[in-house]
Amino acid sequence: MLGKVLGAVTAICVAIVPAQRAAADAGDVIGGVIGGVIGGVIVNEATKQQRRPAATTTTRTVVRKSGPSAAVRAQNRETQTALNYFGFPAGAPDGILGRNSRNAISQYQAHMGYAPTGQLTDYERSFLVGSYHRAMSGGAATHQLIAQNPMGPRGLLLVYRDDAAGVPRGAPQPAVTVNVPVATVPAPAPEAVPEPETQQAAAAPLPSFGAAPQAASMASACNQISLVTTTNGGFTTVANVSDPDFALSEQFCLARTYAIAQGETMARQIPNLTVAQMDAQCPAYVPPMRAYLSGLSIRGRDAILDEVSEFALSTGQAPAQLSTTARICLSSGYRTDNPEVALASALLLVAMGEPVYAELIGHHLSQGFGASTRVDLARPWYELAFAALDGGAQAVFAPGQPERVQLLRAATGLGGSPVPAQTGGATVLPTFAMPSSQ
């Protein structure tokens, strides 16, 4: 009898032990998942778990944040490319709509009369991207529209909008007013200072009405210059310089044409990138060089060149690579009518030891493209280019016309007797600037 009892007890123990081990193993698996262990489960000794009472376990689901999907990023890149094309700088099209992209979206929305929220509605995005594809497929017709429109590529959006609404081109449009909420910060309370009774209160800020003036369109200006040149029967020569300002404008437009052609030739040799993709990336030059571009209108040539040379070294790019990129972006800036991109590219080329391109900086300063009009500060840049050509540097603009340098000297007054510039027509406003430091 005793043997039967012992046998029954033994059988019960054998049946219980595997069940206890299985429960212990399951507890260890859940503990491993909760602990975030990847690639395996840590199993503790089962014998230590046999006496542990059973407990209710909870499975925890870990939700990991991830970036936008590949499809969303592709859509965002398309949006950024379109914004850059129409002159709203969104930065490199990386598929992430960050601060630069949101600012560009707000500019686009304000330009079109939408609420500048920085968030595109489906219609706003559809119109933007559709307009970009229409412009890219338009070929020469698109370039002609850009050249005729004082707002450049941005004007295309208004043209396409009017086309969709059935409005005849050239018809006057009512002004669009967009109320943008502006956060006001209370000014610190002034110190209590007794004032004489006769002293008037501080003057209120001057009122300002209307939109900020649009940047001058190089394409539109050169289109008009070309028409006058054709009417005159050809370009101004050294023998018939009567209007030095017009002669300089002609030579700027000629240099612009050569720069566009040279950059396009180089761009076609770059693998895995289209011209449109390069056009979208070139505006990235402007933000880090904006201080130098602004300084052109108030500071001396040598001080600016020293700073741009340091910037070129800080990019970490090989000189040959940076020079190639600058030439392509110079072409892009002129072709897309973005004077800041063109001016930044020309500055880089001069700072890297190619002073012939200083002629372009002189043109930008003398005619107000991408910089304030400063004829006095333009002269040293022209001088730098002339000195390089006199020293045997190869001409990059109209190399088959050696008399071109003589014409530029005559028009700028830097060779022989200065030719007085003709004035009249538009009112000349006074200009106040701090003395340049060199």
C-alpha positions in Angstrom: 0.0 0.0 0.0 2.8 2.3 0.9 4.4 1.6 -2.4 1.3 2.5 -4.3 1.1 5.8 -2.4 4.7 6.6 -3.2 4.2 5.8 -6.8 1.2 8.1 -7.1 3.1 10.9 -5.5 6.0 10.4 -7.8 3.7 10.5 -10.9 2.1 13.7 -9.7 5.5 15.4 -9.2 6.6 14.4 -12.7 3.5 15.9 -14.2 3.8 19.2 -12.3 7.5 19.9 -12.9 7.3 20.4 -16.8 4.3 22.6 -16.4 6.1 24.8 -13.9 9.2 25.0 -16.2 7.0 26.0 -19.2 5.4 28.8 -17.2 8.8 30.0 -16.0 10.1 30.0 -19.6 7.1 32.0 -20.9 7.7 34.6 -18.1 11.3 35.0 -19.2 10.3 35.5 -22.9 7.9 38.3 -22.0 10.5 39.9 -19.8 13.0 39.8 -22.7 10.6 41.5 -25.0 9.7 44.3 -22.5 13.4 44.8 -21.9 13.9 45.5 -25.7 16.4 42.7 -26.3 16.9 42.2 -30.0 18.0 38.9 -31.5 17.2 36.5 -28.7 15.5 35.7 -25.4 17.4 35.4 -22.1 16.2 32.3 -20.2 16.9 32.1 -16.5 17.3 28.9 -14.5 13.9 27.2 -14.3 14.5 25.9 -10.9 14.6 29.4 -9.5 11.1 30.1 -10.8 9.4 26.9 -9.6 8.2 28.4 -6.3 7.2 31.8 -7.8 3.4 32.2 -7.9 1.8 32.6 -11.3 1.1 36.2 -12.2 -0.9 37.9 -15.0 1.4 39.3 -17.6 0.8 42.3 -19.9 2.2 42.5 -23.4 3.5 46.0 -24.2 3.5 47.2 -27.9 6.4 49.6 -28.7 5.5 52.1 -31.3 8.6 53.6 -33.0 8.5 56.9 -34.7 9.6 56.9 -38.3 10.2 59.6 -41.0 7.9 60.2 -44.0 7.5 57.3 -46.3 9.4 57.1 -49.6 6.2 58.2 -51.5 5.8 61.3 -49.3 9.4 62.2 -49.5 9.2 62.0 -53.3 6.2 64.2 -53.3 7.9 66.7 -51.0 11.0 66.8 -53.2 8.8 67.6 -56.2 7.2 70.4 -54.1 10.7 71.8 -53.1 11.9 71.7 -56.7 8.9 73.6 -57.9 9.3 76.2 -55.2 13.0 76.7 -56.1 12.2 77.0 -59.8 9.7 79.8 -59.3 12.0 81.8 -57.0 10.8 80.7 -53.5 14.0 79.3 -52.0 13.3 76.0 -50.2 16.9 74.8 -50.2 18.1 71.4 -51.4 15.2 69.1 -52.3 15.7 66.5 -49.7 12.0 65.5 -49.2 11.8 67.0 -45.7 9.7 70.1 -45.4 11.7 72.0 -42.8 11.9 75.7 -41.9 13.3 76.8 -45.2 10.6 74.9 -47.1 7.8 76.3 -44.9 9.1 79.8 -45.4 9.2 79.2 -49.1 5.6 77.9 -49.1 4.4 81.0 -47.2 6.1 83.2 -49.8 4.4 81.3 -52.6 1.0 81.5 -50.8 1.4 85.2 -50.2 2.4 85.8 -53.9 -0.7 84.0 -55.1 -3.0 85.7 -52.6 -3.5 82.6 -50.4 -3.3 82.6 -46.6 0.5 82.3 -45.8 0.2 79.4 -43.4 3.3 77.4 -44.6 1.1 74.4 -45.1 -0.1 73.6 -48.6 -3.6 72.7 -49.4 -4.2 70.0 -52.0 -5.2 72.7 -54.5 -2.2 74.9 -53.8 0.2 72.1 -54.2 -1.5 70.8 -57.3 -1.3 74.2 -58.9 2.3 74.7 -57.9 3.6 71.4 -59.2 1.4 71.5 -62.3 2.7 74.9 -63.1 6.3 73.6 -62.7 5.7 70.8 -65.2 4.0 73.1 -67.6 7.0 75.5 -67.5 9.5 72.7 -67.9 7.6 71.4 -71.0 7.2 74.9 -72.5 10.8 75.2 -73.8 11.5 78.4 -75.6 8.0 79.7 -75.0 8.6 79.5 -71.2 11.8 81.5 -71.5 10.1 84.1 -73.6 7.3 84.5 -71.0 9.9 84.8 -68.2 11.9 87.4 -70.2 8.7 89.5 -70.8 7.5 89.4 -67.2 9.0 91.9 -64.8 8.6 89.3 -61.9 10.6 86.7 -63.8 9.7 83.0 -63.0 7.3 84.1 -60.3 5.3 85.9 -62.9 4.6 82.6 -64.7 2.4 81.5 -61.8 0.1 84.5 -62.3 0.1 84.0 -66.1 -0.9 80.3 -65.6 -3.5 81.3 -63.1 -5.1 83.8 -65.5 -4.9 81.2 -68.3 -6.9 78.8 -66.2 -9.5 81.5 -65.3 -9.8 82.5 -69.0 -8.4 86.0 -68.3 -6.8 87.5 -71.4 -3.0 88.1 -71.0 -2.1 91.6 -70.3 -5.5 92.5 -68.8 -5.2 94.6 -65.6 -5.7 92.7 -62.4 -7.1 94.0 -59.1 -4.5 94.1 -56.4 -4.6 91.2 -54.0 -4.2 92.2 -50.3 -3.2 89.5 -47.8 -3.5 90.2 -44.2 -0.6 88.6 -42.4 -0.9 88.4 -38.6 2.3 89.9 -37.0 3.2 89.0 -33.4 3.9 92.2 -31.5 6.4 92.3 -28.6 5.8 95.0 -26.0 8.7 97.4 -25.9 10.5 97.9 -22.5 9.1 100.8 -20.5 11.3 103.9 -20.9 12.9 105.5 -17.9 10.9 108.3 -16.4 12.7 111.4 -17.4 11.1 114.8 -16.8 10.6 116.6 -20.1 9.9 120.3 -20.7 6.4 121.1 -21.6 7.4 122.4 -24.9 9.1 119.2 -25.9 7.1 117.2 -28.4 6.4 113.5 -28.1 8.5 111.0 -29.9 7.6 110.7 -33.6 5.6 107.7 -34.6 6.9 105.2 -37.1 6.5 106.4 -40.7 3.6 104.7 -42.5 4.4 102.3 -45.3 1.9 101.3 -47.9 2.1 98.8 -50.8 4.3 95.8 -51.4 8.0 95.8 -51.4 9.6 96.5 -54.8 10.3 93.5 -57.0 13.9 92.7 -57.8 14.9 93.9 -61.3 14.6 91.2 -64.0 17.8 90.7 -65.9 16.0 88.7 -68.6 13.5 91.5 -69.1 16.2 94.2 -69.2 18.3 92.2 -71.7 15.3 91.6 -73.9 14.6 95.3 -74.1 18.3 96.1 -74.7 18.3 93.5 -77.5 15.4 95.3 -79.2 17.2 98.7 -79.1 20.4 97.1 -80.3 18.6 95.7 -83.3 16.9 99.1 -84.0 20.3 100.7 -83.8 21.7 98.3 -86.4 24.1 96.5 -84.1 26.2 96.8 -80.9 27.8 100.1 -79.7 31.4 100.3 -80.8 34.4 102.3 -79.5 33.9 104.8 -82.3 30.2 105.7 -81.5 30.0 105.5 -77.7 27.4 108.2 -77.0 25.5 106.6 -74.1 28.0 104.8 -71.8 25.2 103.3 -69.6 23.6 101.7 -72.6 27.0 100.4 -73.9 27.6 98.8 -70.5 24.1 97.2 -70.5 24.8 95.7 -74.0 28.1 94.2 -72.8 26.5 92.8 -69.6 23.8 91.1 -71.7 26.4 89.8 -74.0 28.5 88.4 -71.1 25.3 86.9 -69.6 24.6 85.0 -72.8 28.2 83.6 -72.9 28.0 82.6 -69.2 24.7 80.8 -69.8 26.1 78.9 -72.8 29.3 77.9 -71.0 27.5 76.6 -67.9 25.0 74.6 -69.9 27.8 72.9 -71.8 29.4 71.9 -68.5 26.1 70.8 -67.0 25.5 68.3 -69.7 28.7 66.6 -68.8 27.7 66.0 -65.1 26.4 62.5 -64.7 23.2 61.5 -62.8 21.9 65.1 -62.5 19.5 67.0 -64.8 19.7 70.7 -65.5 16.5 71.1 -63.5 18.0 69.4 -60.5 21.0 71.6 -60.7 18.8 74.7 -60.9 17.1 73.6 -57.8 20.3 73.2 -55.8 22.2 76.3 -56.9 20.1 78.7 -54.7 21.7 77.0 -51.7 24.7 79.3 -52.4 22.8 82.4 -51.4 22.0 82.0 -47.6 25.6 81.4 -46.5 26.9 84.2 -48.8 24.2 86.8 -48.2 26.4 88.9 -45.9 29.0 89.2 -48.7 26.4 90.0 -51.3 25.0 92.7 -49.1 28.5 94.0 -48.4 29.1 94.6 -52.1 27.0 97.7 -51.9 28.7 99.3 -48.9 32.3 97.9 -48.7 35.5 97.8 -50.7 36.5 95.2 -53.2 39.5 93.7 -51.4 37.7 93.3 -48.0 34.9 91.4 -49.7 37.3 89.1 -51.6 39.3 88.3 -48.5 36.1 87.1 -46.7 34.8 85.1 -49.7 38.2 83.4 -50.1 37.9 82.2 -46.5 34.4 81.0 -47.2 35.6 79.1 -50.2 38.2 77.3 -48.1 35.6 76.5 -45.4 33.4 74.6 -47.9 35.9 71.7 -47.9 35.5 71.3 -51.7 38.4 70.9 -54.0 39.1 74.1 -56.0 38.4 72.4 -59.3 35.1 71.1 -58.1 34.0 74.4 -56.6 35.0 76.2 -59.8 32.9 73.9 -61.9 30.0 74.2 -59.6 30.3 78.0 -59.6 30.3 78.2 -63.4 27.2 75.9 -63.6 25.4 78.0 -61.0 26.4 81.2 -62.7 24.7 79.9 -65.8 21.7 78.8 -63.7 21.4 82.2 -62.0 21.3 84.0 -65.3 19.0 81.5 -67.0 16.5 81.4 -64.2 16.7 85.2 -63.6 18.1 84.9 -60.1 20.6 87.7 -59.7 21.8 86.6 -56.2 22.7 83.1 -57.4 24.6 84.6 -60.4 26.4 87.2 -58.2 27.4 84.7 -55.6 28.8 82.4 -58.2 30.8 85.2 -59.9 32.2 86.2 -56.4 33.4 82.7 -55.8 35.1 82.5 -59.2 37.0 85.8 -58.6 37.9 84.8 -55.0 39.4 81.5 -56.3 41.8 83.3 -58.7 39.7 84.0 -61.8 39.6 87.8 -61.8 38.2 88.0 -65.4 34.8 87.3 -63.8 35.1 90.5 -61.8 33.6 92.3 -64.8 30.2 90.7 -64.0 30.3 92.1 -60.4 31.0 95.5 -61.9 27.9 95.1 -64.1 25.7 94.0 -61.2 26.8 97.0 -59.1 26.5 99.6 -61.9 23.1 98.4 -62.9 21.6 97.2 -59.7 21.1 93.5 -60.3 21.2 91.6 -57.0 22.8 94.6 -55.3 22.2 98.3 -54.7 23.4 100.5 -57.6 26.8 101.8 -56.7 28.7 103.0 -59.7 31.6 104.1 -57.5 32.1 100.7 -56.0 31.7 99.0 -59.4 34.8 100.7 -60.8 37.4 98.7 -58.7 35.8 95.4 -60.0 36.0 96.5 -63.6 39.7 97.5 -63.0 40.5 94.0 -61.6 39.1 92.4 -64.7 40.9 94.8 -67.1 44.2 94.2 -65.3 43.8 90.5 -65.7 43.1 90.8 -69.4 46.0 93.2 -69.8 48.2 90.6 -68.1 47.4 87.9 -70.6 44.3 86.2 -69.0 42.1 84.5 -71.5 38.8 86.3 -72.2 35.7 84.3 -71.3 33.2 86.6 -72.8 33.2 87.3 -76.5 36.9 86.2 -76.8 36.8 86.9 -80.6 36.3 90.6 -80.0 39.6 92.1 -78.7 38.2 95.7 -79.0 35.6 94.8 -76.4 38.0 95.8 -73.5 38.5 99.2 -75.1 34.8 99.7 -75.3 34.4 98.8 -71.7 37.2 101.1 -70.7 35.5 104.0 -72.6 32.1 103.3 -71.1 33.4 103.1 -67.6 35.8 106.0 -67.9 38.7 103.8 -66.9 40.6 104.3 -70.1 41.5 107.7 -71.5 39.1 110.5 -70.8 36.0 109.5 -68.9 32.8 109.5 -70.9 30.1 111.4 -69.0 27.1 109.3 -68.2 23.8 110.6 -69.5 21.1 111.3 -66.9 17.5 112.2 -67.0 14.2 110.6 -67.0 13.9 108.7 -63.7 14.3 110.7 -60.5 17.7 110.1 -58.8 17.2 109.4 -55.1 19.9 110.3 -52.6 22.0 107.4 -51.2 23.6 107.4 -47.8 26.2 104.8 -46.8 28.9 104.3 -44.2 32.4 104.8 -45.5 33.9 101.6 -46.8 36.7 100.1 -44.7 39.6 98.4 -46.5 
